[in-house]
């Protein structure tokens, strides 16, 4: 670990371990949003019909539609 090479590892390691959760969560959130954005076209017929009818369920979620398009 890089924290072992610091001047004060007793102070640096706990702080590094506490921030790893935030880093992982933000990474998964950003990557999930980017992957859904890349896969789902702006004029997808399923998404357009869901918006036009005002549907609100898990079946018309952009993430669900993009995973069905894979």
N, C-alpha and C positions, 0 to 999 in steps of 0.2 A: 504494500500500500504506500501511497505517497505520503500519508499522514505519519508514517514511521520515520520518514526522513526530515521531519520538521524539527524545529528547536524545542518545542514543548508538545510532545505527542499526547500527554495526558489531558491537555486542554483541547487540542485539535481533533483528536479521534472522536470523542463524544459528539462534538458539534457536527462533524462530517456524517456520523451515523444518523443523527437526528434529521438531517436535511435530505437523506437518500429517499425517504418516502415522498417528499414533495417533488423531488426530481423525477421519480418514476411515474407518479400520478400525472404530472404535467406532460411528460413525454408521451404517455399513452393517450392523453386527451388530445394533444396537438396532432399526433400521428393518426388517431382515429378520425379527427375532423378533416385532416388533409386527404386521407384515403377516401372518405366518403365524398369529398369535394371533387377529387380527381375522377372517380368512377361514375358519379351521378351527373348527367348532363343537365344543363339549365332548362332544357325543353323536354325533359323526360315525360312521356304521356301519363304514366302512373302518378307522378308528382303533380303534373298540371291538372289532372282530373280531381285529385284529392284537394288541391287548393281551391279549384272552382266549386266543388260541392261543399267545402267546409268540413270535410271529414277529419275526425280527431280520434285516432286509435294508433296502436302500435304498428298496425299493418301499413300505415301511410307515413311512417317515420322515414326521413331521408336515409338514415343508417340502414334500415330494413330494406328499402328499395335498392340502395346501392349494393347490398349483399345479395339480393336476388338477381341483380344484373351481372354478377360475376360469372 
